[in-house]
């Protein structure tokens, strides 16, 4: 036996010497560690799993990892380079091709931005690989292929499921802070995310990382919001539901709401596990009282310092991550 680690969740794999593909017992992902001392096979063995050709490359689907309102999300591998993991979004609702095209166009705009900070913050956006079409069941469906970000495998929906009583406020603070940092830059490009709901916030438990996915409702002012998720309607501020327009304070309010929810708050005028003035700040943010993500981040730092003292490492325990994990 040898010990390797899952490419998806980081959990240890107990792999026999002869195994080429190993299934993670924590998250179910297929890993291709190959034999020790030998190169990884040039191509993926044909094991009957679906394959897609997008942008001149063939990808094998390893399993569905998510389902949104408009598409299904899969983990995949490029068959010519097994170590190259990717995220593949396949259009499900035939009427929603415009949403996936919008997502691609908005991400292209953000990646092409020369706004100060772009070199750093574009690294926190989905890495675009290819867009194509799949003819399935008599219809053409759009496919988007993105690069895989190691460690970013859990959404805030997953966090809520694993921690139904809520996470510690110190953990929620860094989750909110990372969202504000990205939103602060995105808003300077005049782009609004428009759909910050639990499955659209990915977190890295060890590295205190958080990023945003699900950009199909992104807009630029004064565009109307193209879609609202019925399942997550409660996370949208009332002005957005009424006027179908998103401004920076709406994105900020949604980010605050998803963060309050993972601390166990049942309503957005409740502070969950956030204490005192920090809790009041979160409630104000969730009510849409802040127009600047940067200034709110500064206020968050100040109130967190008053509540908890100097920053410390606050690990978030999730499946596949060692209980004694250390990080920055």
TIPA-754871 format. One record per residue (C-alpha): residue number from 1; x, y, z. Coordinates in Angstrom, 2 decimals, m for minus. Each point is the difference from the previous one (the first is absolute). Layout:
<pts>
@n->NUM | c1->X | c2->Y | c3->Z $
...
</pts>
This chain:
<pts>
@n->1 | c1->0.00 | c2->0.00 | c3->0.00 $
@n->2 | c1->1.04 | c2->3.61 | c3->m0.52 $
@n->3 | c1->m1.48 | c2->3.24 | c3->1.26 $
@n->4 | c1->m0.97 | c2->2.68 | c3->m2.49 $
@n->5 | c1->m2.55 | c2->2.77 | c3->0.32 $
@n->6 | c1->m3.28 | c2->0.70 | c3->m1.77 $
@n->7 | c1->0.26 | c2->2.69 | c3->m2.67 $
@n->8 | c1->m3.50 | c2->1.19 | c3->0.84 $
@n->9 | c1->m0.27 | c2->0.15 | c3->3.80 $
@n->10 | c1->3.55 | c2->m0.67 | c3->1.24 $
@n->11 | c1->m0.91 | c2->m3.13 | c3->1.96 $
@n->12 | c1->2.57 | c2->m2.83 | c3->0.18 $
@n->13 | c1->m0.47 | c2->m2.86 | c3->m2.46 $
@n->14 | c1->0.94 | c2->m3.59 | c3->0.78 $
@n->15 | c1->1.01 | c2->m1.12 | c3->m3.46 $
@n->16 | c1->1.23 | c2->m3.44 | c3->m0.96 $
@n->17 | c1->3.21 | c2->m0.09 | c3->m2.05 $
@n->18 | c1->m1.82 | c2->m1.29 | c3->m3.08 $
@n->19 | c1->m2.87 | c2->2.48 | c3->m0.02 $
@n->20 | c1->m0.04 | c2->2.72 | c3->m2.64 $
@n->21 | c1->m3.27 | c2->1.69 | c3->1.03 $
@n->22 | c1->m0.85 | c2->0.26 | c3->3.71 $
@n->23 | c1->m3.39 | c2->1.04 | c3->1.36 $
@n->24 | c1->0.11 | c2->2.35 | c3->3.01 $
@n->25 | c1->m1.99 | c2->m1.42 | c3->2.92 $
@n->26 | c1->m0.75 | c2->3.54 | c3->1.26 $
@n->27 | c1->m1.36 | c2->1.79 | c3->m3.07 $
@n->28 | c1->m0.31 | c2->m2.75 | c3->m2.64 $
@n->29 | c1->2.38 | c2->1.64 | c3->m2.47 $
@n->30 | c1->2.03 | c2->m2.12 | c3->m2.41 $
@n->31 | c1->3.75 | c2->0.57 | c3->0.29 $
@n->32 | c1->2.68 | c2->m1.20 | c3->m2.39 $
@n->33 | c1->3.24 | c2->m0.25 | c3->2.01 $
@n->34 | c1->1.55 | c2->m2.65 | c3->m2.26 $
@n->35 | c1->2.83 | c2->m2.28 | c3->1.17 $
@n->36 | c1->2.73 | c2->1.41 | c3->2.19 $
@n->37 | c1->3.04 | c2->0.92 | c3->m2.09 $
@n->38 | c1->m1.84 | c2->m0.27 | c3->m3.31 $
@n->39 | c1->m1.53 | c2->2.73 | c3->m2.15 $
@n->40 | c1->m3.74 | c2->0.46 | c3->0.07 $
@n->41 | c1->m1.61 | c2->m1.81 | c3->m2.96 $
@n->42 | c1->m0.25 | c2->2.13 | c3->m3.12 $
@n->43 | c1->m3.75 | c2->m0.50 | c3->m0.33 $
@n->44 | c1->m2.93 | c2->m0.83 | c3->2.23 $
@n->45 | c1->m1.03 | c2->m3.67 | c3->m0.28 $
@n->46 | c1->m3.42 | c2->m0.40 | c3->m1.62 $
@n->47 | c1->m2.09 | c2->m1.02 | c3->3.02 $
@n->48 | c1->m3.38 | c2->0.94 | c3->m1.42 $
@n->49 | c1->m0.23 | c2->3.42 | c3->1.60 $
@n->50 | c1->m1.41 | c2->2.82 | c3->m2.17 $
@n->51 | c1->2.41 | c2->1.98 | c3->m2.14 $
@n->52 | c1->m0.43 | c2->3.45 | c3->m1.47 $
@n->53 | c1->1.93 | c2->1.81 | c3->m2.71 $
@n->54 | c1->0.27 | c2->3.71 | c3->0.69 $
@n->55 | c1->2.40 | c2->2.44 | c3->m1.63 $
@n->56 | c1->1.96 | c2->m2.79 | c3->m1.70 $
@n->57 | c1->0.55 | c2->m1.94 | c3->3.23 $
@n->58 | c1->m1.72 | c2->m3.12 | c3->1.26 $
@n->59 | c1->m1.01 | c2->m0.10 | c3->3.66 $
@n->60 | c1->m1.25 | c2->m2.91 | c3->2.06 $
@n->61 | c1->m2.72 | c2->0.71 | c3->2.57 $
@n->62 | c1->0.81 | c2->m1.42 | c3->3.43 $
@n->63 | c1->m3.30 | c2->0.78 | c3->1.66 $
@n->64 | c1->m2.43 | c2->2.78 | c3->0.75 $
@n->65 | c1->1.12 | c2->2.34 | c3->2.78 $
@n->66 | c1->m2.83 | c2->2.50 | c3->m0.11 $
@n->67 | c1->m3.28 | c2->1.02 | c3->m1.60 $
@n->68 | c1->m1.05 | c2->3.59 | c3->m0.54 $
@n->69 | c1->m3.19 | c2->1.53 | c3->m1.32 $
@n->70 | c1->1.29 | c2->m0.01 | c3->m3.58 $
@n->71 | c1->2.64 | c2->m2.73 | c3->m0.19 $
@n->72 | c1->1.61 | c2->m3.09 | c3->1.46 $
@n->73 | c1->3.59 | c2->0.27 | c3->1.21 $
@n->74 | c1->2.52 | c2->m2.83 | c3->m0.42 $
@n->75 | c1->3.56 | c2->m0.69 | c3->0.94 $
@n->76 | c1->2.00 | c2->m1.07 | c3->m3.05 $
@n->77 | c1->3.47 | c2->m0.78 | c3->m1.33 $
@n->78 | c1->1.67 | c2->0.67 | c3->m3.30 $
@n->79 | c1->0.62 | c2->m3.46 | c3->m1.42 $
@n->80 | c1->3.43 | c2->0.96 | c3->m1.38 $
@n->81 | c1->1.24 | c2->1.31 | c3->3.32 $
@n->82 | c1->m1.52 | c2->m1.82 | c3->2.96 $
@n->83 | c1->1.40 | c2->2.45 | c3->2.51 $
@n->84 | c1->m1.99 | c2->2.86 | c3->m1.53 $
@n->85 | c1->m3.26 | c2->0.16 | c3->1.90 $
@n->86 | c1->m2.86 | c2->2.24 | c3->m1.04 $
@n->87 | c1->m3.53 | c2->1.07 | c3->0.82 $
@n->88 | c1->m2.53 | c2->m0.58 | c3->m2.77 $
@n->89 | c1->m3.37 | c2->1.74 | c3->m0.03 $
@n->90 | c1->m2.63 | c2->m1.54 | c3->m2.30 $
@n->91 | c1->m3.16 | c2->1.92 | c3->m0.81 $
@n->92 | c1->m3.09 | c2->m1.81 | c3->1.27 $
@n->93 | c1->m2.93 | c2->2.38 | c3->m0.59 $
@n->94 | c1->m0.31 | c2->0.65 | c3->m3.73 $
@n->95 | c1->m1.20 | c2->3.56 | c3->0.58 $
@n->96 | c1->3.08 | c2->0.98 | c3->2.01 $
@n->97 | c1->2.74 | c2->0.08 | c3->m2.63 $
@n->98 | c1->m0.01 | c2->3.80 | c3->0.25 $
@n->99 | c1->0.95 | c2->m0.25 | c3->3.69 $
@n->100 | c1->3.05 | c2->m2.16 | c3->m0.71 $
@n->101 | c1->1.06 | c2->2.30 | c3->m2.84 $
@n->102 | c1->m0.38 | c2->2.92 | c3->2.39 $
@n->103 | c1->2.19 | c2->m1.74 | c3->2.58 $
@n->104 | c1->2.73 | c2->m0.56 | c3->m2.57 $
@n->105 | c1->m0.19 | c2->3.57 | c3->m1.30 $
@n->106 | c1->0.11 | c2->1.52 | c3->3.49 $
@n->107 | c1->2.99 | c2->m2.10 | c3->1.01 $
@n->108 | c1->1.76 | c2->0.95 | c3->m3.24 $
@n->109 | c1->m0.61 | c2->3.65 | c3->0.87 $
@n->110 | c1->1.38 | c2->m0.43 | c3->3.51 $
@n->111 | c1->3.07 | c2->m1.94 | c3->m1.14 $
@n->112 | c1->0.74 | c2->2.68 | c3->m2.61 $
@n->113 | c1->m0.27 | c2->2.82 | c3->2.54 $
@n->114 | c1->2.96 | c2->2.28 | c3->0.61 $
@n->115 | c1->m1.55 | c2->1.42 | c3->3.17 $
@n->116 | c1->2.59 | c2->0.23 | c3->2.81 $
@n->117 | c1->0.18 | c2->m3.33 | c3->1.80 $
@n->118 | c1->m1.00 | c2->m2.02 | c3->m3.06 $
@n->119 | c1->3.18 | c2->m2.11 | c3->0.01 $
@n->120 | c1->m0.86 | c2->m1.25 | c3->3.49 $
@n->121 | c1->m3.78 | c2->m0.19 | c3->m0.02 $
@n->122 | c1->m0.42 | c2->m1.66 | c3->m3.39 $
@n->123 | c1->1.89 | c2->m2.95 | c3->1.51 $
@n->124 | c1->m2.96 | c2->m0.39 | c3->2.36 $
@n->125 | c1->m2.51 | c2->m0.21 | c3->m2.86 $
@n->126 | c1->m0.89 | c2->m3.19 | c3->m1.89 $
@n->127 | c1->2.80 | c2->m0.76 | c3->m2.48 $
@n->128 | c1->m1.57 | c2->m0.18 | c3->m3.46 $
@n->129 | c1->1.07 | c2->m2.85 | c3->m2.30 $
@n->130 | c1->m2.64 | c2->m0.52 | c3->m2.70 $
@n->131 | c1->m3.63 | c2->0.47 | c3->m1.00 $
@n->132 | c1->m1.74 | c2->m2.36 | c3->m2.40 $
@n->133 | c1->m3.18 | c2->m1.88 | c3->m0.79 $
@n->134 | c1->m1.25 | c2->m3.53 | c3->0.56 $
@n->135 | c1->m2.79 | c2->m1.53 | c3->m2.07 $
@n->136 | c1->m2.04 | c2->m1.96 | c3->2.51 $
@n->137 | c1->m3.52 | c2->m1.40 | c3->m0.23 $
@n->138 | c1->m0.66 | c2->1.91 | c3->m3.20 $
@n->139 | c1->1.15 | c2->3.38 | c3->1.30 $
@n->140 | c1->3.22 | c2->2.01 | c3->0.09 $
@n->141 | c1->1.14 | c2->0.76 | c3->3.54 $
@n->142 | c1->2.76 | c2->2.38 | c3->0.99 $
@n->143 | c1->3.07 | c2->m1.29 | c3->1.84 $
@n->144 | c1->2.39 | c2->2.15 | c3->2.02 $
@n->145 | c1->3.37 | c2->m1.38 | c3->1.11 $
@n->146 | c1->1.91 | c2->1.60 | c3->2.87 $
@n->147 | c1->3.26 | c2->m0.82 | c3->1.71 $
@n->148 | c1->m0.11 | c2->m1.95 | c3->3.27 $
@n->149 | c1->1.06 | c2->1.89 | c3->3.14 $
@n->150 | c1->1.53 | c2->m2.44 | c3->2.44 $
@n->151 | c1->m1.55 | c2->0.19 | c3->3.46 $
@n->152 | c1->m3.03 | c2->2.05 | c3->m1.03 $
@n->153 | c1->m2.45 | c2->m2.89 | c3->0.10 $
@n->154 | c1->m2.52 | c2->1.01 | c3->2.67 $
@n->155 | c1->m2.77 | c2->2.58 | c3->m0.38 $
@n->156 | c1->m1.73 | c2->1.86 | c3->2.82 $
@n->157 | c1->m2.92 | c2->m2.35 | c3->m0.65 $
@n->158 | c1->2.36 | c2->m2.86 | c3->0.90 $
@n->159 | c1->1.20 | c2->1.86 | c3->3.09 $
@n->160 | c1->m3.57 | c2->0.47 | c3->1.20 $
@n->161 | c1->m0.71 | c2->m3.69 | c3->m0.53 $
@n->162 | c1->3.11 | c2->m1.11 | c3->1.93 $
@n->163 | c1->m0.46 | c2->2.60 | c3->2.77 $
@n->164 | c1->m3.79 | c2->0.31 | c3->0.46 $
@n->165 | c1->0.43 | c2->1.88 | c3->3.29 $
@n->166 | c1->2.24 | c2->2.58 | c3->m1.66 $
@n->167 | c1->3.73 | c2->0.64 | c3->m0.17 $
@n->168 | c1->1.99 | c2->2.17 | c3->2.40 $
@n->169 | c1->m0.15 | c2->3.75 | c3->m0.65 $
@n->170 | c1->3.78 | c2->0.11 | c3->m0.52 $
@n->171 | c1->m0.38 | c2->m2.39 | c3->m2.92 $
@n->172 | c1->m2.95 | c2->1.92 | c3->m1.41 $
@n->173 | c1->2.04 | c2->3.21 | c3->0.24 $
@n->174 | c1->2.71 | c2->m1.20 | c3->m2.37 $
@n->175 | c1->m2.63 | c2->m1.46 | c3->m2.35 $
@n->176 | c1->m1.71 | c2->3.41 | c3->m0.20 $
@n->177 | c1->3.29 | c2->1.89 | c3->m0.27 $
@n->178 | c1->1.12 | c2->m2.00 | c3->m3.04 $
@n->179 | c1->m3.32 | c2->0.66 | c3->m1.73 $
@n->180 | c1->0.29 | c2->3.73 | c3->0.68 $
@n->181 | c1->3.54 | c2->0.13 | c3->m1.38 $
@n->182 | c1->m1.05 | c2->m1.56 | c3->m3.30 $
@n->183 | c1->m3.19 | c2->2.07 | c3->m0.22 $
@n->184 | c1->1.96 | c2->3.17 | c3->0.71 $
@n->185 | c1->2.05 | c2->m0.55 | c3->m3.14 $
@n->186 | c1->m2.86 | c2->m1.34 | c3->m2.15 $
@n->187 | c1->m2.13 | c2->3.04 | c3->0.77 $
@n->188 | c1->2.80 | c2->2.33 | c3->m1.14 $
@n->189 | c1->m0.44 | c2->m1.56 | c3->m3.47 $
@n->190 | c1->m3.71 | c2->0.91 | c3->0.15 $
@n->191 | c1->m1.01 | c2->m3.67 | c3->0.11 $
@n->192 | c1->m2.46 | c2->m1.42 | c3->2.55 $
@n->193 | c1->m0.13 | c2->m3.72 | c3->0.77 $
@n->194 | c1->m3.76 | c2->m0.04 | c3->0.54 $
@n->195 | c1->m0.36 | c2->m3.47 | c3->1.51 $
@n->196 | c1->2.05 | c2->m0.41 | c3->3.17 $
@n->197 | c1->m1.83 | c2->m3.00 | c3->1.45 $
@n->198 | c1->1.42 | c2->m2.93 | c3->2.04 $
@n->199 | c1->0.96 | c2->m2.28 | c3->m2.94 $
@n->200 | c1->1.82 | c2->2.87 | c3->m1.73 $
@n->201 | c1->2.54 | c2->0.59 | c3->2.79 $
@n->202 | c1->2.91 | c2->m2.47 | c3->m0.05 $
@n->203 | c1->2.27 | c2->m0.19 | c3->3.02 $
@n->204 | c1->3.46 | c2->m1.43 | c3->0.66 $
@n->205 | c1->m0.19 | c2->m1.24 | c3->3.63 $
@n->206 | c1->3.75 | c2->m0.17 | c3->0.60 $
@n->207 | c1->1.18 | c2->3.16 | c3->m1.72 $
@n->208 | c1->m2.79 | c2->2.32 | c3->1.16 $
@n->209 | c1->m1.04 | c2->0.49 | c3->m3.62 $
@n->210 | c1->m3.36 | c2->0.85 | c3->m1.52 $
@n->211 | c1->m0.97 | c2->0.81 | c3->m3.56 $
@n->212 | c1->m3.12 | c2->0.47 | c3->m2.10 $
@n->213 | c1->m1.34 | c2->m2.19 | c3->m2.81 $
@n->214 | c1->m3.32 | c2->0.00 | c3->m1.85 $
@n->215 | c1->0.40 | c2->3.21 | c3->m2.01 $
@n->216 | c1->m2.96 | c2->m0.58 | c3->m2.35 $
@n->217 | c1->m2.06 | c2->2.81 | c3->1.59 $
@n->218 | c1->2.86 | c2->2.52 | c3->0.02 $
@n->219 | c1->m0.92 | c2->3.45 | c3->m1.30 $
@n->220 | c1->1.41 | c2->3.42 | c3->m0.70 $
@n->221 | c1->m1.97 | c2->3.06 | c3->1.01 $
@n->222 | c1->m2.75 | c2->0.78 | c3->m0.92 $
@n->223 | c1->m0.82 | c2->m3.47 | c3->m1.38 $
@n->224 | c1->m2.91 | c2->m1.94 | c3->1.43 $
@n->225 | c1->0.75 | c2->m3.21 | c3->1.88 $
@n->226 | c1->m0.57 | c2->m2.82 | c3->m2.53 $
@n->227 | c1->m1.08 | c2->m2.65 | c3->2.50 $
@n->228 | c1->m0.79 | c2->m0.64 | c3->3.66 $
@n->229 | c1->0.47 | c2->m3.39 | c3->1.63 $
@n->230 | c1->m3.33 | c2->m1.15 | c3->1.41 $
@n->231 | c1->1.67 | c2->m2.40 | c3->2.40 $
@n->232 | c1->2.13 | c2->2.77 | c3->1.53 $
@n->233 | c1->m2.47 | c2->2.87 | c3->m0.31 $
@n->234 | c1->0.30 | c2->0.85 | c3->3.72 $
@n->235 | c1->3.61 | c2->1.13 | c3->m0.51 $
@n->236 | c1->m0.96 | c2->2.77 | c3->m2.44 $
@n->237 | c1->m0.63 | c2->3.46 | c3->1.50 $
@n->238 | c1->m3.54 | c2->1.28 | c3->m0.50 $
@n->239 | c1->1.03 | c2->2.81 | c3->m2.43 $
@n->240 | c1->1.56 | c2->m2.62 | c3->m2.29 $
@n->241 | c1->m3.15 | c2->m2.12 | c3->0.02 $
@n->242 | c1->m2.11 | c2->3.07 | c3->m0.68 $
@n->243 | c1->2.06 | c2->1.78 | c3->m2.65 $
@n->244 | c1->2.21 | c2->m2.81 | c3->m1.39 $
@n->245 | c1->3.07 | c2->2.20 | c3->0.17 $
@n->246 | c1->3.21 | c2->m0.59 | c3->1.93 $
@n->247 | c1->2.28 | c2->2.68 | c3->1.40 $
@n->248 | c1->3.08 | c2->m0.54 | c3->2.20 $
@n->249 | c1->m1.97 | c2->0.18 | c3->3.25 $
@n->250 | c1->m2.20 | c2->m2.88 | c3->m1.21 $
@n->251 | c1->3.02 | c2->m2.26 | c3->m0.65 $
@n->252 | c1->1.39 | c2->0.96 | c3->3.41 $
@n->253 | c1->m3.33 | c2->m0.73 | c3->1.68 $
@n->254 | c1->m0.19 | c2->m3.45 | c3->m1.58 $
@n->255 | c1->3.57 | c2->m0.78 | c3->1.07 $
@n->256 | c1->m0.89 | c2->1.02 | c3->3.56 $
@n->257 | c1->m3.14 | c2->m2.14 | c3->m0.08 $
@n->258 | c1->1.73 | c2->m3.19 | c3->m1.11 $
@n->259 | c1->2.61 | c2->0.60 | c3->2.70 $
@n->260 | c1->m2.57 | c2->0.55 | c3->2.74 $
@n->261 | c1->m1.77 | c2->m3.17 | c3->m1.11 $
@n->262 | c1->3.07 | c2->m2.18 | c3->0.59 $
@n->263 | c1->0.23 | c2->1.27 | c3->3.59 $
@n->264 | c1->m3.47 | c2->m1.37 | c3->0.68 $
@n->265 | c1->m2.03 | c2->3.20 | c3->m0.45 $
@n->266 | c1->m3.53 | c2->m0.84 | c3->m1.11 $
@n->267 | c1->m0.83 | c2->3.57 | c3->m1.00 $
@n->268 | c1->2.17 | c2->2.78 | c3->m1.34 $
@n->269 | c1->m0.86 | c2->2.34 | c3->2.86 $
@n->270 | c1->1.60 | c2->m2.54 | c3->2.36 $
@n->271 | c1->3.73 | c2->0.08 | c3->0.66 $
@n->272 | c1->0.47 | c2->m3.76 | c3->0.26 $
@n->273 | c1->3.27 | c2->m0.66 | c3->1.82 $
@n->274 | c1->1.41 | c2->3.47 | c3->m0.69 $
@n->275 | c1->0.36 | c2->1.86 | c3->3.32 $
@n->276 | c1->m0.93 | c2->3.58 | c3->0.91 $
@n->277 | c1->1.03 | c2->2.75 | c3->m2.38 $
@n->278 | c1->1.29 | c2->m2.52 | c3->m2.53 $
@n->279 | c1->m3.43 | c2->m1.60 | c3->m0.13 $
@n->280 | c1->m1.65 | c2->3.39 | c3->m0.47 $
@n->281 | c1->2.40 | c2->0.73 | c3->m2.86 $
@n->282 | c1->m0.96 | c2->m3.27 | c3->m1.71 $
@n->283 | c1->m3.71 | c2->0.75 | c3->0.39 $
@n->284 | c1->0.51 | c2->3.47 | c3->m1.50 $
@n->285 | c1->1.92 | c2->m1.50 | c3->m2.92 $
@n->286 | c1->m2.72 | c2->m2.60 | c3->m0.59 $
@n->287 | c1->m2.57 | c2->2.82 | c3->m0.07 $
@n->288 | c1->1.85 | c2->1.67 | c3->m2.87 $
@n->289 | c1->1.43 | c2->3.00 | c3->1.83 $
@n->290 | c1->3.50 | c2->m0.11 | c3->m1.52 $
@n->291 | c1->0.96 | c2->1.15 | c3->m3.49 $
@n->292 | c1->3.73 | c2->m0.75 | c3->0.23 $
@n->293 | c1->1.36 | c2->m3.48 | c3->0.57 $
@n->294 | c1->3.43 | c2->1.47 | c3->0.78 $
@n->295 | c1->m1.23 | c2->2.31 | c3->2.76 $
@n->296 | c1->m2.13 | c2->m2.77 | c3->1.49 $
@n->297 | c1->3.05 | c2->m2.26 | c3->0.02 $
@n->298 | c1->1.86 | c2->2.62 | c3->2.03 $
@n->299 | c1->m2.93 | c2->0.26 | c3->2.44 $
@n->300 | c1->m0.10 | c2->m3.80 | c3->0.22 $
@n->301 | c1->3.69 | c2->m0.14 | c3->0.89 $
@n->302 | c1->m0.46 | c2->2.61 | c3->2.72 $
@n->303 | c1->m3.02 | c2->m1.67 | c3->1.61 $
@n->304 | c1->1.59 | c2->m3.46 | c3->m0.23 $
@n->305 | c1->3.10 | c2->1.34 | c3->1.74 $
@n->306 | c1->m2.17 | c2->1.41 | c3->2.78 $
@n->307 | c1->m1.96 | c2->m3.24 | c3->0.34 $
@n->308 | c1->2.75 | c2->m2.62 | c3->m0.34 $
@n->309 | c1->3.34 | c2->1.75 | c3->0.36 $
@n->310 | c1->2.81 | c2->m0.38 | c3->m2.55 $
@n->311 | c1->m0.79 | c2->m2.37 | c3->m2.91 $
@n->312 | c1->0.70 | c2->m3.68 | c3->0.60 $
@n->313 | c1->m0.24 | c2->m3.06 | c3->m2.21 $
@n->314 | c1->m3.58 | c2->m1.33 | c3->0.21 $
@n->315 | c1->m0.26 | c2->m3.34 | c3->m1.85 $
@n->316 | c1->m3.30 | c2->m1.12 | c3->m1.47 $
@n->317 | c1->m0.47 | c2->m3.75 | c3->0.26 $
@n->318 | c1->m1.49 | c2->m1.52 | c3->m3.14 $
@n->319 | c1->0.02 | c2->m3.56 | c3->m1.41 $
@n->320 | c1->3.37 | c2->m0.92 | c3->m1.46 $
@n->321 | c1->2.03 | c2->2.54 | c3->1.99 $
@n->322 | c1->2.18 | c2->m1.22 | c3->2.90 $
@n->323 | c1->m1.27 | c2->1.12 | c3->3.39 $
@n->324 | c1->3.43 | c2->1.41 | c3->0.88 $
@n->325 | c1->0.44 | c2->1.98 | c3->m3.22 $
@n->326 | c1->2.17 | c2->3.10 | c3->0.26 $
@n->327 | c1->0.07 | c2->2.93 | c3->m2.36 $
@n->328 | c1->0.44 | c2->3.70 | c3->m0.47 $
</pts>
